[in-house]
């Protein structure tokens, strides 16, 4: 096991990783921008290094500064969290070049799967039904030609992206030029890679993803599915597990297919296979996230398995001791993302409690919410024996959560979970008025 890990991230995910490391007896190194000098992840880490100014492009996306901090601190490994450099193959190579273990997929699968368009080809060969699409596109004109063959509507997506960024839904040719420029610019600013690809838009549908773990010894297990269909402009708002739309036979089949697919492509580590589930019950592979997901805690609450610790163990060469039949998928877990509606200073924070209630956050009284990073303030997660009980538990927890001084979407989340479409489980990607 590693004795010291650098966390190449910020916010609640950096705090989450630091806590896991502490429980494992592993020392931690934080990196931070000038805007984050008083952040909770900096205070919790054993040591910390400033890596630049507030803008992510000048700090959390500065690969060489992060690697230099890890080497200077004597860390053996780097955990990238999610977003920023988590799926950046060049950063992973730079870590390995400097004697650091990148806590993520192995080098070969990282190289093969860090490009979303290339991943679809590999998964098609591995036996999954894949959404029709293209390789990386050079221009809006090339995108128009491809879209004419595929048929509108289509989706433009960032090749190196994730988290709903660098995505545009296009209904007709007249929208393509502007959408191409916008998607490419957003992908460049968020991921440092402006390349985009095109795929057929399957809509309406549900967004269902499967969580897997695989080790270097060839063992792989699936930890069930999460339903992430509650989205606004491709940004997830609520996730739940299991999906109300997936019946037992479907679940067994798609979990088995997911495990076989990751084995065939030689994947190691924690990862997520994302699918669109159409109205006829067909799963269409969309992309694979070769990192920890924001919503990983839904699966942790459902199964009792700590995904962050297993990420670290697998990277250290420790084999998975679970068999597929050992994975408990019991009850219901729901997560509400709590987002900021403005910048400002947090005056008061009250976190709900009780059995099986969890709030992952980096907020403390006095925290300044700045415009430089994602608006996510925290994730409220509950688990109960049934979905109906989980909904009641979430409603109570949202009512108890107090974040004073910053505008939030708590009231909106209360309205959503009380909506009959959500209560019944009969919702899809059109719920929030998405086209």
C-alpha positions as CSV (number, residue, x, y, z in Angstrom):
1,X,0.0,0.0,0.0
2,X,1.1,3.6,-0.7
3,X,2.3,5.6,2.3
4,X,1.6,9.0,0.7
5,X,-0.9,10.2,-2.0
6,X,-1.3,13.5,-3.7
7,X,-4.9,14.5,-4.6
8,X,-4.9,16.5,-7.8
9,X,-8.3,18.0,-7.2
10,X,-10.4,20.3,-5.0
11,X,-13.8,20.6,-3.3
12,X,-15.8,17.8,-2.0
13,X,-14.1,15.1,-4.0
14,X,-10.7,16.1,-2.6
15,X,-12.2,15.9,0.9
16,X,-13.7,12.5,0.2
17,X,-10.4,11.1,-1.0
18,X,-8.5,12.5,2.0
19,X,-10.9,11.0,4.4
20,X,-10.5,7.6,2.7
21,X,-6.7,7.9,2.9
22,X,-6.9,8.7,6.6
23,X,-8.9,5.6,7.3
24,X,-6.3,3.6,5.4
25,X,-3.4,5.1,7.3
26,X,-2.1,6.9,4.1
27,X,-0.6,10.4,4.3
28,X,-2.1,13.0,2.0
29,X,-0.9,16.0,-0.1
30,X,-3.3,18.7,-1.3
31,X,-2.7,21.1,-4.1
32,X,-4.7,24.3,-4.3
33,X,-5.2,27.5,-6.2
34,X,-4.9,30.9,-4.6
35,X,-8.7,31.1,-4.4
36,X,-8.7,27.8,-2.4
37,X,-6.0,28.7,0.1
38,X,-8.5,28.4,3.0
39,X,-10.4,25.5,1.6
40,X,-11.3,22.4,3.7
41,X,-9.3,20.0,1.6
42,X,-6.2,22.1,2.3
43,X,-6.8,22.1,6.0
44,X,-7.5,18.3,6.2
45,X,-4.4,17.2,4.2
46,X,-1.1,16.5,5.9
47,X,0.7,18.9,3.6
48,X,-0.3,21.2,0.8
49,X,1.2,23.2,-2.1
50,X,-0.1,26.2,-4.0
51,X,0.0,25.5,-7.8
52,X,-1.3,28.8,-9.3
53,X,-3.9,31.5,-9.6
54,X,-7.7,31.0,-9.3
55,X,-8.4,30.0,-12.9
56,X,-8.4,26.2,-13.3
57,X,-6.3,26.6,-16.5
58,X,-3.6,28.2,-14.3
59,X,-3.8,25.7,-11.4
60,X,-5.8,22.5,-11.4
61,X,-5.0,21.9,-15.1
62,X,-1.3,22.6,-14.7
63,X,0.1,19.0,-15.1
64,X,3.8,19.7,-14.5
65,X,3.1,21.8,-11.4
66,X,1.0,19.0,-9.9
67,X,3.6,16.4,-10.7
68,X,6.4,18.5,-9.3
69,X,4.4,18.9,-6.1
70,X,4.0,15.2,-5.8
71,X,7.7,14.5,-6.4
72,X,8.7,17.2,-4.0
73,X,6.4,15.9,-1.3
74,X,7.6,12.3,-1.8
75,X,4.2,10.9,-2.8
76,X,4.1,7.5,-4.4
77,X,0.8,8.0,-6.2
78,X,-1.6,10.7,-7.6
79,X,-5.4,10.5,-7.2
80,X,-7.1,12.7,-9.9
81,X,-10.6,12.6,-8.5
82,X,-13.1,13.5,-11.2
83,X,-13.1,16.3,-13.8
84,X,-9.9,18.3,-14.4
85,X,-7.2,15.8,-15.3
86,X,-8.9,12.5,-14.3
87,X,-9.2,11.2,-17.9
88,X,-6.2,12.9,-19.4
89,X,-3.9,10.3,-20.8
90,X,-1.0,12.8,-21.1
91,X,-1.2,13.6,-17.4
92,X,-1.2,9.9,-16.5
93,X,1.9,9.3,-18.7
94,X,3.6,12.3,-17.0
95,X,2.9,10.8,-13.6
96,X,4.3,7.4,-14.6
97,X,7.4,9.1,-16.2
98,X,8.2,10.6,-12.9
99,X,7.8,7.4,-10.9
100,X,4.2,8.1,-9.7
101,X,1.3,5.7,-9.8
102,X,-1.7,7.2,-11.5
103,X,-4.8,6.0,-9.5
104,X,-6.9,5.1,-12.4
105,X,-6.9,2.7,-15.3
106,X,-3.6,1.0,-16.4
107,X,-1.6,2.7,-19.1
108,X,-2.8,0.7,-22.1
109,X,-6.5,1.0,-21.2
110,X,-6.0,4.6,-20.3
111,X,-4.6,5.3,-23.8
112,X,-7.3,3.4,-25.5
113,X,-10.3,4.6,-23.5
114,X,-9.5,8.3,-22.8
115,X,-11.0,9.2,-26.2
116,X,-14.8,8.8,-26.1
117,X,-15.1,8.1,-29.9
118,X,-12.4,5.4,-29.8
119,X,-14.0,3.8,-26.7
120,X,-17.3,3.3,-28.6
121,X,-15.4,1.3,-31.3
122,X,-13.8,-0.9,-28.6
123,X,-17.0,-1.5,-26.8
124,X,-18.8,-2.5,-30.1
125,X,-16.1,-5.1,-30.7
126,X,-16.6,-6.2,-27.1
127,X,-20.2,-7.0,-27.8
128,X,-22.2,-4.0,-26.6
129,X,-24.9,-2.3,-28.7
130,X,-23.3,1.1,-29.4
131,X,-25.0,4.4,-30.5
132,X,-24.0,5.2,-34.1
133,X,-21.5,8.0,-34.3
134,X,-18.2,9.4,-35.7
135,X,-14.5,9.8,-34.9
136,X,-13.2,13.2,-33.8
137,X,-14.3,15.9,-36.3
138,X,-12.1,18.6,-37.8
139,X,-14.8,21.2,-38.5
140,X,-18.4,22.2,-38.5
141,X,-18.6,21.4,-42.2
142,X,-17.4,17.9,-41.6
143,X,-19.9,17.6,-38.7
144,X,-22.7,18.6,-41.1
145,X,-21.7,15.9,-43.6
146,X,-21.6,13.3,-40.9
147,X,-25.0,14.4,-39.4
148,X,-26.6,14.2,-42.8
149,X,-25.6,10.5,-43.0
150,X,-26.6,9.7,-39.4
151,X,-29.8,11.7,-39.5
152,X,-31.0,14.5,-37.1
153,X,-31.3,15.0,-34.2
154,X,-27.6,14.4,-33.3
155,X,-25.4,15.0,-30.3
156,X,-22.0,16.8,-30.4
157,X,-19.7,15.6,-27.5
158,X,-16.2,16.3,-26.2
159,X,-13.8,13.4,-27.0
160,X,-12.0,13.9,-23.7
161,X,-15.0,15.1,-21.7
162,X,-17.5,14.1,-19.1
163,X,-19.8,15.6,-16.5
164,X,-22.1,16.9,-19.2
165,X,-19.6,19.5,-20.4
166,X,-18.8,20.1,-24.1
167,X,-22.2,18.6,-25.2
168,X,-24.8,20.1,-27.6
169,X,-28.0,18.6,-29.0
170,X,-28.6,19.6,-32.6
171,X,-32.0,19.4,-34.3
172,X,-31.0,20.6,-37.8
173,X,-28.1,21.7,-40.0
174,X,-28.6,25.4,-39.4
175,X,-27.6,24.9,-35.7
176,X,-24.4,23.0,-36.4
177,X,-21.7,25.7,-37.0
178,X,-22.5,27.6,-33.8
179,X,-22.9,24.4,-31.8
180,X,-19.6,23.0,-33.0
181,X,-17.7,26.2,-32.0
182,X,-19.4,26.3,-28.6
183,X,-18.9,22.6,-27.8
184,X,-15.2,22.7,-28.9
185,X,-14.5,25.9,-26.9
186,X,-16.1,24.5,-23.8
187,X,-14.2,21.2,-24.1
188,X,-11.0,23.1,-24.5
189,X,-11.5,25.3,-21.5
190,X,-12.7,22.5,-19.2
191,X,-10.6,19.5,-20.3
192,X,-7.7,21.1,-22.3
193,X,-8.9,19.2,-25.4
194,X,-11.2,20.8,-27.9
195,X,-11.9,17.8,-30.1
196,X,-15.5,16.7,-30.5
197,X,-17.4,13.8,-32.1
198,X,-21.0,13.2,-33.3
199,X,-23.5,10.5,-32.4
200,X,-27.1,9.7,-33.1
201,X,-29.5,11.3,-30.6
202,X,-31.7,8.6,-29.0
203,X,-34.5,10.6,-27.4
204,X,-36.6,10.3,-25.3
205,X,-34.7,7.8,-23.2
206,X,-33.3,7.1,-19.7
207,X,-29.7,7.6,-18.8
208,X,-28.6,4.5,-16.9
209,X,-25.0,3.7,-15.9
210,X,-23.3,0.7,-14.5
211,X,-20.5,0.8,-11.9
212,X,-17.7,-1.7,-12.3
213,X,-14.4,-2.6,-10.6
214,X,-11.7,-4.6,-12.2
215,X,-8.2,-5.6,-11.1
216,X,-4.9,-6.5,-12.6
217,X,-5.5,-10.2,-12.0
218,X,-8.5,-10.3,-14.4
219,X,-11.2,-10.1,-11.7
220,X,-14.2,-7.8,-12.5
221,X,-17.5,-7.2,-10.8
222,X,-20.5,-4.9,-11.5
223,X,-22.0,-3.0,-8.6
224,X,-25.4,-2.5,-10.2
225,X,-26.8,0.5,-12.1
226,X,-27.7,4.1,-11.3
227,X,-30.5,6.1,-13.0
228,X,-29.2,9.6,-13.9
229,X,-32.1,10.7,-16.1
230,X,-33.0,13.8,-14.0
231,X,-30.8,16.3,-15.8
232,X,-30.9,19.9,-16.9
233,X,-28.8,20.9,-20.0
234,X,-26.9,17.6,-19.6
235,X,-26.1,18.3,-16.0
236,X,-27.3,15.6,-13.6
237,X,-29.5,16.8,-10.7
238,X,-30.7,13.6,-9.0
239,X,-29.4,10.0,-9.2
240,X,-30.8,6.8,-7.8
241,X,-30.0,3.1,-7.5
242,X,-31.5,0.8,-8.6
243,X,-33.3,2.3,-11.6
244,X,-37.1,2.1,-11.4
245,X,-37.0,1.4,-15.2
246,X,-34.8,-1.8,-15.1
247,X,-36.3,-5.1,-14.1
248,X,-34.4,-8.0,-12.6
249,X,-33.8,-9.9,-15.9
250,X,-32.6,-6.8,-17.7
251,X,-30.3,-6.0,-14.8
252,X,-28.7,-9.4,-14.8
253,X,-28.1,-9.4,-18.5
254,X,-26.7,-5.9,-18.8
255,X,-24.5,-6.4,-15.7
256,X,-23.1,-9.5,-17.2
257,X,-22.4,-7.8,-20.5
258,X,-20.7,-4.9,-18.8
259,X,-18.4,-7.2,-16.9
260,X,-17.5,-9.1,-20.0
261,X,-16.9,-5.9,-22.0
262,X,-14.4,-4.5,-19.4
263,X,-12.6,-7.8,-19.3
264,X,-12.3,-7.9,-23.1
265,X,-10.8,-4.4,-23.3
266,X,-8.4,-5.1,-20.4
267,X,-9.7,-2.4,-18.1
268,X,-8.4,-2.1,-14.5
269,X,-9.7,0.1,-11.8
270,X,-13.1,1.7,-11.0
271,X,-15.1,2.8,-14.0
272,X,-18.6,3.5,-15.2
273,X,-20.3,2.4,-18.5
274,X,-23.0,4.8,-19.5
275,X,-26.1,3.7,-21.5
276,X,-29.2,5.2,-22.9
277,X,-32.2,3.0,-22.3
278,X,-34.8,3.4,-25.0
279,X,-38.6,2.9,-24.8
280,X,-38.3,-0.7,-26.0
281,X,-35.9,-1.7,-23.3
282,X,-32.7,-1.6,-25.4
283,X,-29.5,-0.5,-23.7
284,X,-27.3,1.7,-26.1
285,X,-23.7,2.1,-24.9
286,X,-22.9,5.8,-24.9
287,X,-19.5,6.2,-23.2
288,X,-17.2,5.0,-20.4
289,X,-16.0,7.1,-17.6
290,X,-12.6,5.8,-16.6
291,X,-12.6,7.5,-13.3
292,X,-14.7,8.0,-10.2
293,X,-18.1,9.4,-10.9
294,X,-19.6,12.3,-9.0
295,X,-22.5,10.0,-8.0
296,X,-20.3,7.1,-6.9
297,X,-21.7,7.5,-3.3
298,X,-25.2,6.3,-4.5
299,X,-23.6,2.9,-5.2
300,X,-21.6,3.0,-2.0
301,X,-24.8,3.6,0.0
302,X,-26.5,0.7,-1.8
303,X,-23.7,-1.8,-1.6
304,X,-21.7,-0.8,1.5
305,X,-18.6,-0.9,-0.7
306,X,-16.1,2.0,-0.4
307,X,-15.2,2.8,-4.1
308,X,-12.5,5.3,-3.3
309,X,-10.6,2.8,-1.1
310,X,-10.9,0.1,-3.7
311,X,-9.6,2.5,-6.4
312,X,-6.5,3.0,-4.3
313,X,-6.2,-0.7,-3.5
314,X,-6.5,-1.8,-7.1
315,X,-3.9,0.8,-8.1
316,X,-1.6,-0.6,-5.5
317,X,-2.0,-4.1,-7.0
318,X,-4.4,-5.5,-4.5
319,X,-6.9,-8.0,-6.0
320,X,-10.6,-7.7,-5.6
321,X,-11.9,-10.2,-3.1
322,X,-15.6,-9.9,-4.1
323,X,-17.4,-12.3,-6.3
324,X,-20.4,-11.1,-8.3
325,X,-22.8,-13.0,-6.1
326,X,-21.3,-11.3,-3.0
327,X,-22.3,-7.8,-4.2
328,X,-25.4,-6.7,-2.2
329,X,-28.0,-4.6,-4.1
330,X,-30.5,-4.1,-1.4
331,X,-33.0,-1.3,-0.8
332,X,-32.9,2.1,-2.6
333,X,-30.4,5.0,-2.6
334,X,-31.1,8.5,-3.8
335,X,-28.7,11.5,-4.3
336,X,-29.6,15.1,-4.7
337,X,-26.9,17.5,-6.0
338,X,-26.9,20.8,-4.1
339,X,-25.7,23.5,-6.4
340,X,-25.0,27.2,-5.8
341,X,-27.1,29.8,-7.5
342,X,-24.7,32.7,-6.8
343,X,-21.2,33.5,-5.4
344,X,-20.8,34.6,-1.8
345,X,-19.8,33.6,1.7
346,X,-21.4,30.8,3.7
347,X,-22.6,32.1,7.0
348,X,-24.3,29.0,8.5
349,X,-24.3,25.3,7.6
350,X,-26.5,22.7,9.2
351,X,-26.2,19.2,7.9
352,X,-29.0,16.7,8.4
353,X,-28.4,13.5,10.3
354,X,-29.9,10.2,11.2
355,X,-29.3,6.6,10.0
356,X,-28.1,6.3,6.4
357,X,-28.1,10.0,5.6
358,X,-24.9,11.4,4.1
359,X,-23.8,14.9,2.9
360,X,-20.5,15.0,1.0
361,X,-19.3,18.6,0.9
362,X,-16.3,20.8,1.4
363,X,-18.4,23.6,2.9
364,X,-17.6,25.1,6.3
365,X,-18.8,28.4,7.8
366,X,-16.9,31.2,6.1
367,X,-16.4,29.4,2.8
368,X,-16.3,31.7,-0.2
369,X,-18.1,30.4,-3.2
370,X,-16.2,31.8,-6.2
371,X,-17.0,31.9,-10.0
372,X,-14.0,29.9,-11.0
373,X,-15.2,26.3,-10.5
374,X,-18.2,24.1,-10.8
375,X,-21.3,25.2,-8.8
376,X,-21.6,21.9,-6.9
377,X,-21.8,22.6,-3.1
378,X,-22.4,19.1,-2.0
379,X,-24.3,15.8,-2.5
380,X,-27.1,14.7,-0.2
381,X,-27.5,10.9,-0.2
382,X,-29.9,8.7,1.6
383,X,-30.5,4.9,1.7
384,X,-33.6,3.0,2.8
385,X,-35.2,-0.4,2.5
386,X,-37.7,0.7,-0.2
387,X,-37.8,3.5,-2.8
388,X,-40.9,5.0,-1.1
389,X,-39.0,5.2,2.3
390,X,-35.9,6.6,0.6
391,X,-38.1,9.4,-0.9
392,X,-39.5,10.2,2.5
393,X,-36.0,10.2,4.0
394,X,-34.7,12.5,1.3
395,X,-37.6,14.9,1.8
396,X,-36.9,15.1,5.5
397,X,-33.1,15.6,4.9
398,X,-33.6,18.4,2.3
399,X,-35.9,20.2,4.8
400,X,-33.3,19.9,7.5
401,X,-30.3,21.0,5.3
402,X,-29.5,24.7,5.9
403,X,-27.0,26.6,3.8
404,X,-27.2,30.3,4.7
405,X,-25.5,33.1,2.7
406,X,-25.5,31.3,-0.7
407,X,-28.5,30.7,-3.0
408,X,-29.1,27.0,-3.6
409,X,-31.4,24.6,-5.4
410,X,-32.7,22.9,-2.2
411,X,-36.3,24.1,-2.8
412,X,-36.2,22.9,-6.4
413,X,-35.0,19.5,-5.3
414,X,-37.9,19.3,-2.9
415,X,-40.3,20.1,-5.7
416,X,-38.8,17.5,-8.0
417,X,-38.9,14.6,-5.5
418,X,-42.6,15.5,-4.8
419,X,-43.5,15.5,-8.5
420,X,-45.8,12.6,-9.3
421,X,-43.7,11.7,-12.4
422,X,-40.6,11.2,-10.2
423,X,-42.5,9.5,-7.3
424,X,-43.9,7.0,-9.8
425,X,-40.5,6.3,-11.3
426,X,-41.9,7.0,-14.7
427,X,-39.6,9.8,-15.8
428,X,-36.9,10.1,-18.5
429,X,-34.5,12.7,-19.9
430,X,-37.4,15.0,-20.9
431,X,-38.4,15.6,-17.2
432,X,-36.7,19.0,-16.9
433,X,-38.0,20.2,-20.3
434,X,-34.9,19.0,-22.2
435,X,-35.5,18.9,-26.0
